[in-house]
Amino acid sequence: MLRRLAGTWFLLSICSFSSFGQTSANSTSILRVKKFVGPAYPAAARKNRMQGTTATELHVRSDGTVDSVKVVMSHPVFHDYVEAALRRWVFEPATGSGNLRVTVSFKLQACDEGLRSTETRIEADFPDLVEVTACLDPVVTSIN
């Protein structure tokens, strides 16, 4: 599903996943994302042509809200953007709480017809992968 909201393209592959919280001896509860918030591409990272990958551990309460977000690997420029977005995720209620790991990748690419210079594209393969792609600002040089 491809959606455009406020200059951002979202390509969402919404799927269910198993949490790590056990509901019984041999089964896990199935969680589905109800509310997804994609992280913004930090302006400082884009300006300095920085790309990177973050790894985050989420603890989800049984009511579907995110209890805690722990960024375990990230360049400092991406840390706060990822943490703020993942704290706002909401899942369908489940019988137990659970932990999951989410990887967020930040990438830059040349502008094309599908992505203008002021836009960001977010692709998500729930729950474990979110890709945030921004358009590279052109490099302008002049010869005197």
Secondary structure, DSSP 8 states (H G I E B T S, - for coil): -EEEETTEEEEEE---EEEEEESSSS-EEEE-EEE-------HHHHHTT--EEEEEEEEE-TTSBEEEEEEEE--HHHHHHHHHHHHT-EE---SS-EEEEEEEEEEEE--BTTB-TT-EEEEEETTTEEEEEEE---------
